[in-house]
Amino acid sequence: MERSYLIATHGKFASGLQNSLNILTGSGDNVQVIDAYVTDDDYTPNVQQFIQEVSEDGQGIVFTDLYGGSVNQKIAAEIMTSGKDNIILVSNSNLAIILSIMFHENTGVLSKEDILAVIQESQVQLVPTTIEEEDDIF
């Protein structure tokens, strides 16, 4: 089963994530990116081409930066009008979720339940940066 990936964001965040994927895994070139609104060019044809290239027996996973943002809305609309139910859209994406999905142990089709489990594991976390003093035992 072939899985295709697209990262589409405002500005150069998408190509930055691709660069990070290359540094960490060498697999960033296996991901298509759209850096929206960097130029006046309409990125809709790139989205439509990605959707068309996802075969019926394959799976497409699209990552966007902001739920409800203009990029997310445009891609959601294109996926819905395509009639393809084998393309999953993940918003509020970060490097952790992209890595987790790309290297998920499941080699078949990732279900929505699989994706939701990975999202739970890849959430933003607060990292403690202070040392808690131990209670005095005397």
C-alpha positions as CSV (number, residue, x, y, z in Angstrom):
1,M,0.0,0.0,0.0
2,E,1.4,3.3,-1.1
3,R,1.1,6.2,1.3
4,S,1.5,9.8,0.2
5,Y,2.1,12.8,2.4
6,L,1.5,16.5,1.9
7,I,2.4,19.3,4.3
8,A,0.7,22.6,3.6
9,T,1.1,25.6,5.8
10,H,1.1,29.4,5.8
11,G,4.6,30.7,5.0
12,K,7.6,28.5,4.9
13,F,6.7,26.3,7.9
14,A,6.0,23.4,5.5
15,S,9.4,23.5,3.9
16,G,10.9,23.9,7.3
17,L,9.2,20.7,8.5
18,Q,10.5,19.0,5.4
19,N,14.0,20.2,6.1
20,S,13.7,18.8,9.7
21,L,12.5,15.5,8.3
22,N,15.5,15.3,6.1
23,I,17.9,16.1,9.0
24,L,16.3,13.6,11.3
25,T,15.3,10.8,9.0
26,G,16.5,11.6,5.5
27,S,12.9,11.1,4.3
28,G,11.7,14.7,3.9
29,D,12.0,14.4,0.1
30,N,9.2,11.8,0.2
31,V,6.8,14.5,1.4
32,Q,5.3,17.1,-0.9
33,V,5.1,20.6,0.6
34,I,3.1,23.8,-0.1
35,D,4.4,27.0,1.4
36,A,1.2,29.0,1.0
37,Y,1.1,32.7,0.5
38,V,4.8,33.1,0.1
39,T,4.1,34.3,-3.5
40,D,0.9,35.5,-5.2
41,D,0.6,32.1,-7.0
42,D,-2.6,30.0,-6.3
43,Y,-1.6,26.7,-4.6
44,T,-5.0,25.1,-5.3
45,P,-3.7,23.2,-8.5
46,N,-0.9,21.7,-6.3
47,V,-3.5,20.4,-3.8
48,Q,-5.7,19.0,-6.6
49,Q,-2.7,17.3,-8.2
50,F,-1.8,15.7,-4.9
51,I,-5.4,14.4,-4.4
52,Q,-5.5,13.1,-8.0
53,E,-2.2,11.2,-7.5
54,V,-3.5,9.3,-4.5
55,S,-4.6,5.9,-6.0
56,E,-7.7,4.1,-4.9
57,D,-5.7,1.4,-3.1
58,G,-3.3,4.0,-1.6
59,Q,-3.7,6.5,1.2
60,G,-3.0,10.2,1.4
61,I,-2.3,12.1,4.6
62,V,-2.3,15.9,4.6
63,F,-0.9,17.9,7.4
64,T,-1.9,21.6,7.8
65,D,-0.8,24.1,10.4
66,L,-4.1,25.7,11.7
67,Y,-7.5,24.1,12.1
68,G,-9.9,26.4,10.4
69,G,-7.1,28.5,8.8
70,S,-7.4,29.3,5.1
71,V,-5.0,26.6,4.0
72,N,-6.9,24.0,6.1
73,Q,-10.2,25.2,4.8
74,K,-9.1,25.0,1.1
75,I,-7.7,21.5,1.5
76,A,-10.7,20.2,3.4
77,A,-12.9,21.5,0.6
78,E,-10.8,20.0,-2.1
79,I,-10.7,16.6,-0.3
80,M,-14.5,16.6,0.2
81,T,-15.2,17.5,-3.4
82,S,-12.8,14.8,-4.7
83,G,-15.0,12.1,-3.3
84,K,-11.9,10.2,-2.0
85,D,-12.3,8.8,1.4
86,N,-8.7,7.5,1.6
87,I,-7.2,10.9,2.3
88,I,-6.9,12.0,5.9
89,L,-6.5,15.7,6.9
90,V,-4.6,16.4,10.2
91,S,-4.5,20.0,11.4
92,N,-2.5,21.8,14.1
93,S,0.4,19.6,12.9
94,N,3.8,19.5,14.4
95,L,7.0,17.6,13.7
96,A,6.2,15.0,16.3
97,I,2.9,14.0,14.8
98,I,4.3,13.9,11.3
99,L,7.2,11.7,12.4
100,S,4.9,9.4,14.4
101,I,2.5,8.9,11.4
102,M,5.2,8.5,8.8
103,F,6.9,5.8,10.9
104,H,3.9,4.2,12.4
105,E,4.4,0.5,12.7
106,N,1.2,-0.3,10.8
107,T,2.3,-0.9,7.2
108,G,-1.3,-1.1,5.9
109,V,-3.9,1.6,5.8
110,L,-3.9,3.9,8.9
111,S,-7.4,4.1,10.3
112,K,-8.8,7.2,11.9
113,E,-8.5,5.4,15.2
114,D,-4.7,4.9,14.5
115,I,-4.3,8.5,13.7
116,L,-6.2,9.7,16.8
117,A,-4.0,7.5,19.0
118,V,-0.9,9.0,17.4
119,I,-2.2,12.5,17.9
120,Q,-2.8,11.8,21.6
121,E,0.9,10.7,21.9
122,S,2.2,13.7,20.0
123,Q,0.5,16.6,21.8
124,V,2.3,19.7,23.0
125,Q,3.6,19.1,26.5
126,L,4.9,21.3,29.3
127,V,8.4,20.4,30.2
128,P,9.3,20.9,33.9
129,T,12.4,23.2,34.1
130,T,12.6,23.6,37.9
131,I,13.9,21.2,40.5
132,E,11.3,20.3,43.1
133,E,12.8,20.5,46.6
134,E,12.3,17.2,48.4
135,D,10.3,17.4,51.6
136,D,12.5,17.4,54.7
137,I,12.1,14.1,56.3
138,F,13.3,15.2,59.8
